Amino acid sequence: MSVGAKKKKLFRIYKEFAKDARKYTKNIVCKPGCADCCIDVGSIDVTTLEGLVILDYLKTLTPPKQTFFQDQIKRNFEEKPRHRRLRCPFLNERNICSIYKVRPFSCRKLFSVETCGEKGPVIPRALWELGEKTVQKIYQLDDSGFSGHISYILMLLYNHKLRKSYLSGELSPSQLMDVIRKYNLIVNREMLKKQKILKLGTFRSTP
């Protein structure tokens, strides 16, 4: 499957999740300007495929805005190893997402039935499980790629040689072992082989 076809399928997966999740999100308290999950959640995970989608979107912006976001991504990349909790590089001064249309699934799957604060979101268990199944679908779609914190993946893709290897399907984990260990990246294919998903209980959930 071509990268272009994968991108289209990715958005179909997003759409399918949104449709299936609707019955669980009637009582959510999330709203524009509520940015706890964009700051206090720890790692904002994206796959390499989602990273490409974000970079495609950034290319449509004016040169000054592109430069601004590149600087934000680089700053986040440099500061993240020292700070577990760090503001998303795409969260603006009004606590609104600057890339909402192309936000990764780790953002799309988070809903809370209580105001978060430091305690984190309270997610209906059925919704959480639906989200984890969808994560597996995205890993399967991007099985030649990696996953990790948003600025780590984007900086990886800013490297022309690595991006070219990924697009051609020739990017091997062995080429990036030091980077994978240093930044705690996930090798999507290996994650699928081990049949592991993110552990339930990272956030509080309701019955």
N, C-alpha and C positions, 0 to 999 in steps of 0.2 A: 504494500500500500504506500502510495506517495505521501510526502509530508503534507501536501495540500489536502489530500483526502483525509489524513489523520486529524488535521485541524478542524475540518468540517464535522467529522465524527465526534470529536471532543465536545463541540457545542451541542450536538445531538444528545450526548450523555448528560451534559449540564441540563438541557431542557427536560429530559426524561426524569432526572432527579427532582427538578423543581415541580414537575407535575405530580410525581408520586409523594412528594413531601408536603404537598398542600394540605392534606388532611391532618397533618401533625402541627401545623404552624398557625392555627387560628388564634392561639393565646400568647403568641410571642410578644415580647416588649421591645424588640429591636426596632430602631428607627434612625433616620439620617441624623448624624451628629453624635450618635452613640458609638464610641470607638474603643471600648475596652478590649475587644478581641483584636484590635489593630495595634494595641500597645502592650497589653499585659499577658497575652496568650503564650509568649515565649517565641517559638519558631513559627514563621509563616511559610508553610511548606508549598513548594511548587514542583512540578515535573519539568524536565527539559522541554517537552512539547508545549506546556503552558508558558514556559519562559519565552519560547519563540513567538507565541501569540502576543505576549506583552511587548516584546521588542518590535514586532510588526506594527503594533498600535503606536508605540513611541515614534516610529519613523513618520507617522502621519502628522505629527505635531510640528510647530514652528521650530526653526533651529535654536532659538533661545530656550524654549521649553525643553527641547531634547537635551541641551547642555545642562540645564537645571536638574533634570531627572538623572542624568548620568552622574552628576556630582552627588546627588542624594543617595543613589545606589552605592557609589564608591564609599561614601562616608559610612553608610550602614554596614557595608562589607568590612570596613576597617574596625568599626566599633563593636560589632556583634560578638566577637570572641570574648570581649571583656564584660559584656552586659547580657544577662539572660533575657531580660525584658527590654525591648527597644522599639521605639515608634517606627511603624512601617514607612519606608521611604516614599510611598505614594499617598500618604495621609496629609491633606493640606491643613492650613492654619484654622480652618473651620471644622476640622475633624470629619471631612468628607473625602471619600476615596476618589483619587484622580484617574483611576483606571477601572472604574466600576464595571464597565461593559465587558472587560476582558479579565476581570479578577479571577484568581485561581480557585480551584474547587475547595481548598482548605478554608477559604473565606465564604464560599457559597453554602457550605454545609453547616455553618454555625448559626444556630438560633437559640434563644433563651426565653424561658417562661418567667424568669425573674431578672431584675436588674443585676448586672454582673458585679462590678466593682472588683476588688482583689480576689474574691472567692471564685470567680470564673462563671461561665454560663451554666445554666441548668437546662439540660437537653432531654426531651422525651426519649426513652430508651429505643423505641421503635425507629425514631428519626435518626438516632446515632448509628444504629445498626444498618439502616438504609444508606447512610453516608459512607460507612466502611465498605459496604459492598460496591458502592460506586467508585471508591478509591481503587479497589482491585481492578475494576473495568478500565480505569485510566492507566494503571500500571501495565495492564495487558496491551493497551493501545500504544503505550510508549515503552515497550519492553526492551528497546535498545538504548534507553536513556537512564537518567538518574533523577533523584528527588532530593530536596533539601531546602534550607532557608532561602527565601526569595532573592536576597542580594548575592548569595553564594552561587546560585544557579545562573543568575543574570550575568554576573562577572565571568563565569565559565563560558557563557555563550558570546560574550563580547570578544573573547579570544578567537580570532578569525580561523586559525588552524584547527582548534578544537570544534568550533561550530561546523566547519566544513566536514570534519571527520564524522560528526554526529549526523549531519544531513545525508551523508553517503552510507550511513549504517556501519561505518568502520571504527567507531569510537569504542575502544575496549577498556574495561575496568582496569586492566593491567597498566594502561597508559597513565592512569590517574590515581594509583593506589595511595600515594602520599597525600593528595588533595582529598580523597575520599575519607581517609583517616582523620586528617586535620580538621575538616569541616563537617564530619559526621554525616556524609552523604549516603543516601540509599541507592543501591544498584537495583533498579526496578525488576530486572530479570531474576536476580538472586532472591529478592523478596518474594516473588511469585513462586519460585521453586520451593522455598521453605514454607510456603503457605502461611506466611505471617501477615497480619494486618496490625494497624495501630491498636494498642490495648484499650479495651473498654475500661472506663474509670479514670481516664486522663482528666475528664471533666465530670462533675456530678451529673447524674441523670435521674429522671423521674421514672416511675414504673410505667 
